[in-house]
């Protein structure tokens, strides 16, 4: 577990796995040594490993701004644009796309982003394993939403060549490990449950039917079976409307403990059940919201389909509509970000359909070319955005840091498609009520880690492809979802190299959701890559060790995508007042301010790609429909 990864180990792994795969590069210094020696991907962020996402160097200046840092007077770049977009995530890229389409094709646009790669949370991770390209999502997993995509969001995808229903009909979601009999499993860790034990579900049965070897009491096993498959109406005598209102006022933990009367061990099994959707445990999510996403225990309660006002956007959407279409690209929604960038800056990648785009290597040197109508400038943290003074020849001014020095650029319009909670610091002139609303938006911290393995034999031998680990550091572990598209093909055998995804959402049980988010963010920013490496090796070794897995030999690369500001904040009925839509913080906070409008999924109050796109369109419309545009 503590074996060092030497430079020789790294280079030997590179030779075995192919240029660009940081085989064995588990420490940042080793990764840099490998990159320098290989020389292939020094300017290509998707192939970098180690700490990614909000990596060191991407957030320090923003935190300094928050803490009152003052910079010298900005140098005037002399650059003037029709539009400046702050943030090159999906919402920022979509805003640039919509502005160009509605204003004029030759509009001069500058996108600024503090990260070293574009896409925001729609980040792409590339690995070369066994001589073949392997892709993983570094954030946004897939096209999916609680409600059907709007005409705006669906229309944008189609304009980009992404016909989701057509791609789904082609059946491009083969799950080879499911075909081989692998299924869901649950790992009981010794710290929480007394001993390490992996429980896998038998073919055609749920995991709860295989609990005979689980480290749980007989009562806990019986309670789990009752919750998972029982037919008990725990609120008999109440109407559906009365039940829903009652369930909206208690947490799922309280429902299980006080209403369903489960054994205390069962609460530990379910505690992390909600982290995938909300980033917090069942103590901070309402029982009704859990019903809305299909949680167990409500099978016989005769709850009618449909939403009520006291539901968060995610469960309300699924309860009302069943959700949108679902499609997973090999790099998650990184493909959408790449399609937008290629549309805006055609020189970065060769032309072709969406299947060809998936395997295209982008030329990052073409993102910010002088004279190009659209320029995307990375590693550029914005520290000021304001409406320009009269006589400056522009209507908005933006100051960003270039190599640590402030630089001023001007434009007719500005869209702030960055994290909304930084906006009060960028625009201190905003009305007090708007700043207060923006400060109320607290994003959910999360980590998406991709781990490259020499093969998936241990998963196959244990009969699992997805493992829930409620007591572990990473609460979700699963083999990389497979999508074959164009020339890209996922592994077709457990003997081939593969990627494993591991999810972590740090939080602190017992607090309100936002306080848990803040505690988790502080923890996440203080966690080193070495800690992640140790936790990953330890957890995979304990889970898969009985099937012969050796973390020191079988792990060939690690990319930790750290997002201290992850999911956009959603309404939580347990801790927030029920307000009319127009009075909710994300709506108050997104009000246009002169020539500055506000986008991002934050301003839509839900963490989904279609929301980010819709908010981009709204922000652009606000500017272009105004006489001052």
Secondary structure as UniProt FT lines:
FT   HELIX           7..17
FT   TURN            19..20
FT   TURN            23..24
FT   HELIX           28..38
FT   TURN            42..43
FT   HELIX           45..47
FT   STRAND          50..53
FT   TURN            56..57
FT   HELIX           60..66
FT   TURN            67..68
FT   STRAND          75..86
FT   HELIX           90..102
FT   TURN            105..106
FT   STRAND          109..112
FT   TURN            120..121
FT   STRAND          124..129
FT   TURN            130..131
FT   STRAND          132..137
FT   HELIX           151..159
FT   TURN            160..161
FT   HELIX           164..169
FT   TURN            170..171
FT   HELIX           176..179
FT   TURN            180..181
FT   STRAND          183..188
FT   HELIX           190..193
FT   STRAND          197..200
FT   TURN            203..204
FT   HELIX           207..213
FT   HELIX           218..229
FT   TURN            234..237
FT   HELIX           240..247
FT   TURN            248..249
FT   HELIX           252..254
FT   HELIX           255..259
FT   HELIX           264..270
FT   TURN            271..274
FT   HELIX           275..278
FT   HELIX           282..284
FT   HELIX           287..292
FT   TURN            293..294
FT   TURN            299..300
FT   HELIX           313..321
FT   TURN            330..333
FT   HELIX           334..344
FT   HELIX           346..348
FT   HELIX           354..359
FT   HELIX           364..366
FT   TURN            367..368
FT   TURN            370..371
FT   STRAND          374..377
FT   STRAND          381..387
FT   TURN            390..391
FT   STRAND          396..402
FT   TURN            403..404
FT   STRAND          405..416
FT   HELIX           420..422
FT   HELIX           423..426
FT   TURN            428..429
FT   HELIX           432..439
FT   STRAND          444..453
FT   HELIX           457..462
FT   STRAND          464..468
FT   TURN            470..471
FT   STRAND          476..479
FT   TURN            486..487
FT   TURN            494..495
FT   STRAND          498..504
FT   TURN            509..510
FT   HELIX           513..525
FT   HELIX           529..544
FT   HELIX           545..547
FT   HELIX           551..554
FT   STRAND          555..567
FT   TURN            573..575
FT   HELIX           581..583
FT   HELIX           585..589
FT   TURN            594..595
FT   STRAND          596..598
FT   HELIX           601..604
FT   HELIX           609..624
FT   TURN            627..628
//
